[in-house]
Amino acid sequence: GGYYTRPPPRRRHLPSPSDAVQYLREFRHTPCLMAPAALAVLLAVALTSLVGLALALPRFVLGLLLGPLVRRSYWLVEFVYRHRLAGWGHVRLMEIAGRSAKKKGGGGSKKEGGKPSGHSATVDQRVEVVPGRVYVHPVPQFVDNLAYLVVCLPPPDTRHLPITAVLVDCGDHASALEHAGAVYRRHYEKEHPRDDGRGEVGIELCAMLCTHRHHDHTAGVRGMVRELTRARAGGESGVAITAGSAGNASGPDGDDAYASKPGNVVVAGAAIEGVPGCNLFLRDGCFVPLPCASSGGERNDMNEVVSVEAVACPGHTRGSLVYALRDRPAPCVAVDGGGDANGKKAKRWKRPWERPDRPGRHAASSHLFTGDVVFTGGSGVPFEADLERTSDDFLKNPGALRGKHGGSRIRPGAGALSTERCFAEVLVRADGPWRDGSAASHSDGGGAAPGRGALIYPGHEYTTDCLLRQFHPRNVPPGGEWTRCPPSTFFEVASSYFVAAHRRALPAGQRLLTVPTPMARELVVNPNYRSLRRRADHAVRALALWYEYGCRTRLPDDEAGGGGGAGGNGGTRDAGSAAGPPSVFTTVFTSDLDGVVSDLRSSRVDRRSAADRIDALRRRMDDDLVSRRPVPGRLPDHKSVYLGVVALCALGSRPCAATASDASVMGMARPAGGGTDLVPISRRR
């Protein structure tokens, strides 16, 4: 038949051993043989897993131990990088990288047409600050560094006066001198020839302003001082370099800021920064004394036409400064024409806002040399800010926001929040003291936002990198920033990158700079300023919720204590149930009744007024706590309260110093902590 009545003998049905494949398949499905093999495989997998876990456990533990140390790797930049050996290595690497990039771009190492070498063609580029007097020239250095030469031409009706200049961030003194000579020959040699035979460069460099102490911004300071001192010691030109009309702001010792320095060269930096060769130590908000060249009763006083204010923005370094150049004399400078040592009256140049061809007073133009604080489309790394915890960065860790509430700690000096406060400081102080209550700053009607007309001069040519980074997939998560931005912002950033990439894609020696950048554009393309705008939205929403559901229920003071209103609860109206039909019991607010009793005992109200107030106590129970039913999701919650408080801190408070001693030296706000955790918020700011 077709079935077995007994278990079939499998051995009889085995294939021939000559058919090896089929023979092996039989053994593959034989339980008595494969069960031990499967068990052996399981044991091998378990043993291998245990070995792997044993090997991975030290790495896991090591990661836990090294994590806090890795997050503090910025300490290397703050404490190790400052030494000369580290600076020497950094400068040598940048020089090698610059030569390699030049050869790779096909530029070679030869100069063309007498133009200086550099990563960008900048000799023909200049920005007018004061027409006919003050101009800014960018100076390329190393691979992507930028210095800036601010020149001041002598008044048109003077003779034999040199062009004075101030250099912002001297990373390489040789390239700066070379570029200054090329700028002089290209723009000024025809109208201001040099006839004293003291060298090729027709520009008297008198001061160097250092934004911070990093070597790529200060490595050339000492070399520049030596070169200028040697050149000026070679002969007498009859020209005296002093602080001019800013002499009264030189310091408490009464010494002139320039005449008392070797070679009449001022090196300015933050008082706490430790800039190499620094001999003028600045505090937050002080105005830098600018050079004045005088000879024969004539003078070229830079202080009479422009001013430079030091704005402290700690974060990238503890003493980072932003220098604000404006076409206004400093408030401490009295512009009266002056005179020489013989009492002869110097000729006074008519300033731009007093010229007849410019009726009225125009707003001060600001030129902000931001160093590594603000880049076009980005910002510098806050190496020396407080350590930012993972729970403080809501972009990288959105889940951390769920655990925040109105009592959560805010660390205003840490990481991204420290950077945003510096950005807000740059924006608020861009226009200087002339914006407040001055007709000179309201020629547009007084409604313009502060700082929008300023120009930003960063310390590096990082524009393409900063803009492209905003489109990187890691920085554009689903539901990220671009989904909350209007289309105009996206296209403005994209078009700015398109223009910048084409400028930087030109052959070596012909590349064009992408700076300076107008502040109005930076408010759109820079993610830090967009973040400040979101902070403002958070602050407005939190304040609106508070006014809607908290402050609106507070009565005016005259009603709180007078007749016909609620009594001694300070004017705060409390909730109650609706009044029903007449009952044996009447419910009133205890605070209201206590207020009436207190006023009667002190004779502040008469009996009739007291009776009216008592009669009104029952109707007080009919008042609603809020004026209308709230829309779902619009009541104040922990998230909105916390974001609103953080926004007020970022927008309403000035950057604080890293330590209490820094705050005392620089004239800044003390860091929160210690005896108080209060952060002062300026309502006006």
C-alpha positions in Angstrom: 0.0 0.0 0.0 0.9 3.7 0.2 1.7 3.7 4.0 3.9 2.1 6.6 2.6 0.2 9.6 6.0 0.4 11.2 8.7 3.1 11.4 10.5 2.8 8.1 14.2 1.9 8.2 15.9 5.1 7.1 19.2 3.4 6.5 17.8 1.5 3.6 16.8 4.7 1.9 20.1 6.6 2.3 21.7 7.7 -0.9 24.9 6.3 -2.1 28.0 7.8 -0.4 29.3 8.6 -3.9 26.6 11.2 -4.1 28.3 13.5 -1.6 25.8 16.4 -1.8 22.8 14.3 -1.1 24.6 12.4 1.6 25.5 15.6 3.4 21.9 16.8 3.1 20.8 13.7 4.9 23.1 14.4 7.8 22.2 18.1 7.8 18.6 17.1 8.7 19.5 14.4 11.2 18.4 15.5 14.7 20.7 13.2 16.6 23.7 14.7 14.8 22.7 18.4 14.3 21.2 19.0 17.8 24.7 18.9 19.5 26.1 21.0 16.6 23.4 23.7 17.1 24.0 23.7 20.8 27.7 24.2 20.1 26.9 27.1 17.8 24.8 28.7 20.5 27.5 28.3 23.1 30.1 29.8 20.7 27.8 32.8 20.0 27.3 33.3 23.8 31.0 33.0 24.5 31.9 35.4 21.7 29.3 37.9 23.0 30.7 37.7 26.4 34.2 38.3 25.1 33.0 41.2 23.1 31.2 42.7 26.0 34.3 42.3 28.2 36.3 44.0 25.6 33.8 46.8 25.0 33.1 47.5 28.7 36.5 49.2 29.3 35.8 51.4 26.2 32.4 52.2 27.5 33.7 53.1 30.9 36.5 55.0 29.4 34.0 57.0 27.4 32.1 57.8 30.5 35.3 59.0 32.2 36.7 60.9 29.2 33.4 62.5 28.2 33.7 65.4 30.7 37.3 65.9 29.8 36.6 66.0 26.0 33.9 68.6 26.6 36.6 70.7 28.3 39.0 70.5 25.4 38.5 74.2 24.9 40.8 74.6 27.9 43.7 73.8 25.5 42.9 76.9 23.4 42.5 79.0 26.5 45.6 78.0 28.5 48.0 76.1 26.2 47.6 77.9 22.9 48.6 81.3 24.4 52.2 80.3 24.7 54.7 81.5 22.1 55.7 78.0 21.0 52.1 77.2 20.1 51.8 80.5 18.3 55.0 79.9 16.4 53.7 76.5 15.2 50.3 77.9 14.3 51.8 80.8 12.3 54.2 78.4 10.4 51.3 76.1 9.5 49.2 79.0 8.2 52.1 80.2 6.1 52.7 76.8 4.6 49.0 76.4 4.0 48.8 79.8 2.3 51.7 79.0 -0.1 50.1 75.6 -0.8 46.7 77.1 -1.6 48.3 79.7 -3.8 50.2 77.1 -5.9 47.1 74.8 -6.1 45.1 77.7 -7.4 47.6 78.4 -10.1 48.7 81.8 -8.6 52.3 80.8 -8.0 54.3 83.0 -5.7 55.1 85.9 -8.1 53.5 89.3 -7.7 51.7 90.6 -10.7 51.8 94.3 -11.6 53.4 95.3 -8.3 50.4 94.0 -6.3 51.1 92.4 -3.0 50.5 88.7 -2.5 47.6 87.4 -0.5 44.5 85.2 -0.6 42.4 88.0 -2.2 42.8 90.9 -4.5 42.0 93.9 -2.2 44.3 96.7 -3.3 41.5 98.3 -5.4 38.9 97.9 -2.6 38.3 100.6 -0.1 35.3 101.8 2.0 34.6 105.5 2.5 34.0 106.5 6.1 34.3 110.3 5.9 34.4 111.6 2.3 37.9 112.8 1.4 39.3 112.0 4.8 38.9 108.5 6.2 38.9 105.2 4.4 39.1 101.5 5.3 41.3 99.1 3.3 41.0 95.3 3.9 44.4 93.5 4.2 44.5 89.8 3.5 46.8 87.7 5.7 47.8 84.0 5.9 45.1 81.6 4.5 41.9 83.5 5.3 42.7 86.1 8.0 41.8 89.7 7.4 43.3 92.8 8.9 42.0 96.3 8.2 43.9 99.5 7.5 42.0 102.7 8.5 43.7 105.7 6.9 43.1 109.4 7.6 44.1 111.9 4.9 45.2 115.3 6.0 42.8 118.2 5.5 42.7 119.5 1.9 44.1 122.9 2.8 47.2 121.6 4.6 50.7 120.8 3.3 53.5 118.5 4.4 51.3 116.4 6.7 51.5 112.6 6.4 48.6 110.2 6.1 48.0 108.6 9.5 46.7 105.1 9.8 45.4 102.6 12.3 45.7 98.8 11.7 43.1 96.4 13.2 44.6 92.9 13.9 48.2 92.6 12.8 48.8 88.9 12.2 51.8 89.3 9.8 53.6 92.6 9.9 55.5 92.0 6.6 52.4 91.5 4.5 50.7 94.5 6.3 53.6 96.8 5.4 53.6 95.5 1.8 49.9 96.0 1.4 50.1 99.5 3.0 52.7 100.5 0.4 50.6 99.1 -2.5 47.5 101.0 -1.1 49.5 104.2 -1.0 50.8 103.9 -4.5 47.4 102.9 -5.9 45.2 105.6 -4.1 47.1 108.4 -2.5 50.6 108.9 -3.9 49.5 111.3 -6.6 47.7 113.8 -4.2 49.9 113.1 -1.2 53.5 112.5 -2.3 56.2 111.8 0.3 59.2 114.0 0.1 61.0 113.3 3.4 63.0 110.3 2.0 62.1 108.1 4.9 61.0 105.0 2.9 58.6 103.8 0.3 55.5 103.6 2.4 53.7 107.0 2.4 51.4 106.0 5.3 52.3 106.7 8.9 51.0 103.7 10.8 50.6 104.9 14.4 48.3 102.4 16.2 47.4 98.8 16.2 44.0 97.6 17.6 43.9 94.0 18.6 40.4 92.4 18.9 41.8 89.4 20.9 45.1 87.7 21.7 45.0 84.7 19.3 48.3 84.4 17.4 46.7 84.7 13.9 45.6 88.2 14.9 48.6 89.3 17.0 51.7 87.5 15.7 53.0 90.5 13.8 52.5 93.1 16.6 56.0 93.0 18.0 57.6 92.9 14.6 55.6 95.8 13.4 56.6 97.9 16.5 60.3 97.1 15.8 60.0 98.0 12.1 58.2 101.3 12.8 60.6 102.3 15.7 63.6 101.6 13.5 62.2 103.6 10.6 61.3 106.6 12.7 64.6 106.6 14.5 66.5 107.1 11.2 65.8 110.8 10.9 63.8 113.8 11.9 60.7 114.5 9.8 59.5 117.5 11.8 56.1 115.8 12.3 54.9 115.1 15.9 52.6 112.1 16.5 50.4 112.7 19.6 46.9 112.0 20.8 45.8 115.4 19.6 42.3 116.5 20.8 41.9 113.1 22.6 44.9 113.8 24.8 42.6 114.4 27.8 41.4 110.8 27.5 44.8 109.2 27.6 44.7 108.1 31.2 45.0 109.3 34.8 48.8 109.6 34.6 48.5 112.5 32.1 51.0 111.0 29.7 50.2 111.4 26.0 49.1 108.0 24.6 51.5 108.3 21.6 54.3 110.5 22.6 55.2 108.3 25.6 55.4 105.1 23.5 58.4 103.7 21.7 58.3 104.8 18.1 55.0 106.7 18.8 53.2 103.4 18.2 50.1 102.5 20.3 49.2 98.8 20.7 45.6 98.6 22.1 43.8 95.6 23.5 41.5 94.6 26.3 42.9 95.2 29.8 42.5 91.5 30.7 43.5 89.9 27.4 47.3 89.8 27.5 47.8 91.0 24.0 51.6 90.7 23.1 53.2 94.1 23.1 50.1 95.9 24.4 50.7 99.3 25.8 47.2 100.8 25.9 44.8 98.7 28.0 41.1 99.3 27.2 37.9 98.9 29.2 34.4 98.3 27.9 32.9 101.4 26.4 36.1 103.5 26.3 37.0 105.5 23.2 40.5 104.8 21.8 42.7 107.9 21.4 43.5 108.1 17.7 46.7 109.6 16.2 47.3 113.3 15.4 50.1 114.3 13.1 51.1 118.0 13.5 53.7 120.2 11.9 54.1 123.9 11.4 50.8 124.8 12.9 48.9 122.3 10.8 47.6 119.0 12.0 45.9 115.9 10.8 43.9 114.9 13.8 41.9 111.7 13.3 40.0 112.4 16.6 38.2 115.4 15.0 36.5 113.3 12.3 36.0 109.8 13.6 36.0 107.8 16.9 36.6 104.2 17.8 34.8 102.7 20.7 35.7 99.4 22.4 32.8 97.1 22.9 33.5 94.1 25.1 32.1 90.8 23.8 33.6 88.0 26.0 33.2 84.4 24.8 35.6 83.6 22.0 38.2 84.9 24.6 37.6 86.5 27.9 38.7 89.9 26.6 37.4 89.9 23.0 36.6 93.4 21.7 34.6 94.7 18.8 35.9 98.1 17.6 33.2 100.5 16.4 34.5 103.1 14.0 32.0 106.0 13.5 32.1 109.2 11.6 31.7 111.3 14.8 34.3 112.6 17.3 34.1 110.8 20.6 31.9 112.6 23.2 35.0 113.3 25.3 36.8 115.1 22.4 36.4 118.8 22.2 36.8 119.8 18.5 37.8 123.5 18.5 40.6 123.6 15.9 43.4 123.4 18.5 46.8 125.0 18.0 50.4 124.3 18.1 53.1 124.9 20.7 53.5 128.5 19.6 49.8 129.2 20.0 49.1 129.5 16.3 45.6 128.4 15.5 45.3 125.3 13.5 43.0 125.2 10.5 39.8 123.5 11.2 38.4 121.1 8.6 34.6 121.3 8.2 33.2 117.9 9.2 30.7 116.1 6.9 27.6 116.7 8.9 28.4 120.5 9.0 29.0 120.8 5.2 26.6 123.0 3.2 26.1 120.3 0.6 24.7 118.0 3.3 21.8 119.9 4.9 20.8 118.7 8.3 22.6 116.2 10.4 22.8 112.6 9.1 22.9 109.5 11.2 26.3 108.3 12.3 27.7 105.5 10.1 29.2 102.6 12.0 32.0 100.2 10.9 32.3 97.3 13.2 35.6 95.3 13.3 34.3 92.2 15.0 37.4 90.0 14.9 36.3 86.4 15.7 33.0 87.4 17.4 30.8 87.9 14.4 31.5 86.3 10.9 29.4 86.8 7.8 26.8 84.0 8.3 28.2 82.7 11.5 30.2 83.2 14.7 33.4 82.4 16.4 33.6 79.4 18.8 33.1 80.5 22.4 36.3 78.9 23.6 36.4 80.8 26.9 32.7 81.0 27.8 31.2 78.8 30.5 30.8 75.2 29.7 27.6 74.4 27.9 25.8 71.3 29.0 23.8 69.1 26.7 20.6 70.0 28.4 21.2 73.7 27.5 21.3 73.2 23.7 17.7 72.7 22.6 18.7 72.4 18.9 20.9 69.3 19.5 18.7 68.0 22.3 15.1 69.0 21.8 14.0 66.5 24.5 15.8 68.6 27.2 13.2 71.3 26.8 10.4 69.1 28.1 12.0 69.1 31.6 12.4 72.8 31.8 10.1 75.1 33.8 10.0 78.6 35.2 12.4 77.6 38.0 15.0 75.9 35.9 18.6 77.2 36.0 19.7 79.5 33.2 23.4 79.8 32.4 23.7 83.1 30.5 27.5 82.9 30.2 27.6 79.5 28.6 28.0 78.4 25.0 25.3 79.5 22.5 23.6 81.8 25.0 26.8 83.7 25.6 27.3 84.1 21.8 23.8 85.4 21.3 24.2 88.0 24.1 27.4 89.2 22.3 25.5 89.4 19.0 22.8 91.4 20.8 25.4 93.7 22.3 27.0 94.4 18.9 23.5 95.2 17.5 22.5 97.4 20.4 25.7 99.4 20.6 26.4 99.7 16.8 25.1 103.3 16.6 26.9 104.5 19.7 25.8 107.2 22.1 24.6 109.4 19.3 21.4 107.4 18.7 19.9 108.3 22.0 18.2 111.7 22.1 20.2 113.0 19.2 18.8 114.5 16.1 21.8 113.3 14.2 20.6 109.8 14.6 17.0 110.3 13.6 17.2 111.8 10.2 15.2 108.8 8.9 12.3 109.8 11.2 13.6 108.0 14.3 11.9 104.7 13.6 14.8 102.8 12.2 16.0 99.8 14.2 19.4 100.3 15.8 22.5 99.2 14.0 20.8 98.2 10.7 23.0 100.6 8.7 26.3 99.4 10.2 28.9 97.5 8.2 30.5 94.3 9.7 34.2 93.6 9.1 35.0 90.1 10.4 38.5 88.8 11.1 38.3 85.9 8.6 37.0 85.2 5.1 34.6 82.4 6.3 31.5 83.5 4.4 31.1 80.6 2.0 31.8 78.0 4.8 29.4 79.6 7.2 26.6 79.9 4.6 27.1 76.4 3.2 27.0 74.9 6.7 23.5 76.1 7.1 22.4 73.8 4.3 24.2 70.7 5.6 21.9 67.8 6.2 23.1 67.5 9.8 22.1 71.1 10.4 18.7 70.8 8.6 16.8 68.2 10.5 13.1 67.5 9.7 11.0 70.2 11.3 14.2 72.3 11.9 14.9 75.9 11.5 14.1 76.2 7.7 10.6 75.0 8.3 10.0 77.9 10.6 11.6 80.6 8.4 9.8 82.5 5.7 10.8 81.7 2.1 12.5 85.1 1.7 15.0 84.1 4.4 15.9 80.9 2.7 16.4 82.5 -0.7 18.4 85.4 0.8 20.8 82.9 2.4 21.0 80.8 -0.8 21.6 83.9 -3.0 24.3 85.2 -0.6 26.1 81.9 -0.8 25.8 81.8 -4.6 27.4 85.3 -4.9 30.1 84.5 -2.3 31.0 81.2 -3.9 31.5 82.8 -7.3 33.7 85.5 -5.8 35.9 83.0 -4.0 36.0 80.6 -7.0 38.1 83.1 -9.1 41.7 82.2 -9.9 44.3 82.8 -7.1 45.3 86.5 -7.0 41.9 87.6 -8.4 39.6 86.4 -5.7 37.3 89.0 -4.4 36.3 89.4 -0.7 32.8 89.0 0.4 33.1 91.5 3.3 32.2 94.0 4.7 28.6 93.0 5.1 25.6 95.3 5.9 24.0 94.6 9.2 20.6 94.6 7.6 21.6 91.5 5.5 23.4 89.9 8.5 20.2 90.0 10.5 18.8 87.6 7.8 21.6 85.4 6.8 23.3 84.9 10.2 21.7 82.0 12.2 22.7 83.7 15.5 20.7 86.8 14.6 17.8 84.6 13.4 18.0 82.9 16.8 17.7 86.3 18.5 14.6 87.0 16.5 13.1 83.7 17.7 14.1 84.7 21.2 12.2 87.9 20.7 9.2 85.9 19.6 9.4 83.8 22.8 9.7 86.9 25.0 6.8 88.7 23.3 4.6 85.5 23.6 5.5 85.0 27.3 4.8 88.7 28.1 1.5 88.6 26.1 0.4 85.5 28.1 1.3 87.2 31.3 -0.6 90.3 30.4 -3.5 88.2 29.2 -3.9 85.9 32.1 -2.1 87.5 35.0 -1.6 91.3 34.8 -5.0 92.2 33.3 -6.8 91.0 36.4 -4.9 93.5 38.6 -6.9 96.6 39.4 -5.4 100.2 39.3 -4.0 101.4 42.6 -6.7 104.1 43.0 -9.4 101.5 42.7 -7.8 99.0 44.9 -8.0 101.1 48.0 -11.0 103.3 47.2 -14.7 102.9 47.7 -16.8 100.8 45.5 -14.0 98.4 44.6 -12.3 95.4 46.1 -10.5 96.1 49.3 -7.2 95.2 51.0 -5.9 92.4 48.8 -3.5 94.7 47.0 -6.0 95.0 44.1 -5.8 91.4 43.0 -9.1 89.9 42.0 -9.6 86.3 43.1 -11.8 83.6 41.5 -15.1 82.5 43.0 -18.2 80.6 42.2 -21.3 82.2 40.7 -23.7 83.6 43.1 -26.9 81.6 43.5 -30.3 82.4 44.9 -30.6 84.0 48.4 -29.3 81.6 51.0 -28.7 81.5 54.7 -25.0 81.7 54.1 -23.1 84.2 52.0 -19.6 83.6 50.7 -17.1 86.4 50.3 -13.4 86.8 50.0 -11.7 87.0 53.4 -9.2 89.6 52.1 -12.0 91.8 50.9 -13.8 91.7 54.2 -10.6 92.3 56.1 -9.9 95.3 53.9 -13.3 96.9 54.8 -12.8 96.2 58.5 -9.3 97.7 58.4 -10.6 100.9 56.7 -13.4 101.3 59.2 -11.1 100.9 62.2 -8.7 103.5 60.8 -11.6 105.8 59.8 -10.5 105.9 56.2 -14.1 105.4 55.0 -17.4 106.4 56.5 -20.2 104.0 57.4 -22.2 104.5 54.1 -19.2 103.8 51.9 -18.4 100.7 54.1 -21.9 99.5 53.7 -21.8 99.8 50.0 -18.5 97.9 49.8 -19.9 95.1 52.0 -23.0 94.9 49.8 -20.7 94.6 46.8 -18.7 91.7 48.3 -21.3 89.2 47.2 -21.2 90.4 43.6 -17.4 90.0 43.6 -18.0 86.3 43.5 -19.5 86.6 40.0 -16.3 88.0 38.4 -14.4 85.6 36.2 -10.7 85.1 36.9 -9.9 85.7 33.2 -11.7 88.0 30.8 -12.4 85.3 28.2 -12.1 81.6 27.8 -8.5 80.8 26.7 -7.8 79.1 23.3 -6.6 75.6 23.9 -2.8 75.4 23.8 -2.4 79.2 24.5 -2.3 79.1 28.3 1.1 79.6 29.9 3.0 76.4 30.2 6.4 75.5 31.5 8.0 75.5 28.1 6.7 79.0 27.1 7.6 80.4 30.5 11.1 79.0 30.4 11.8 80.1 26.8 10.4 83.6 27.6 12.7 84.0 30.6 15.7 82.8 28.6 14.8 85.2 25.8 14.6 88.1 28.3 18.1 87.1 29.5 19.5 87.0 26.0 18.0 90.2 24.8 17.7 92.3 27.9 21.0 91.8 29.6 24.5 92.8 28.6 27.3 90.2 28.3 28.8 89.4 31.6 32.5 89.0 32.3 34.0 85.5 32.9 35.0 86.3 36.5 34.3 89.0 39.1 37.8 90.4 38.7 37.4 90.7 34.9 34.1 92.5 35.6 35.9 95.0 37.9 38.8 95.6 35.5 36.7 95.9 32.3 33.7 97.7 33.8 31.3 95.0 32.9 28.5 93.1 34.6 29.5 90.5 37.1 28.8 86.8 36.3 25.8 85.3 38.0 26.5 83.0 40.9 27.9 83.1 44.4 25.9 85.4 46.6 23.2 86.1 43.9 21.9 84.5 40.8 20.1 87.7 39.6 20.7 88.9 36.1 19.7 92.5 35.6 17.4 93.1 32.7 17.1 96.5 31.0 13.6 97.3 30.0 14.9 100.0 27.7 17.3 97.6 26.0 
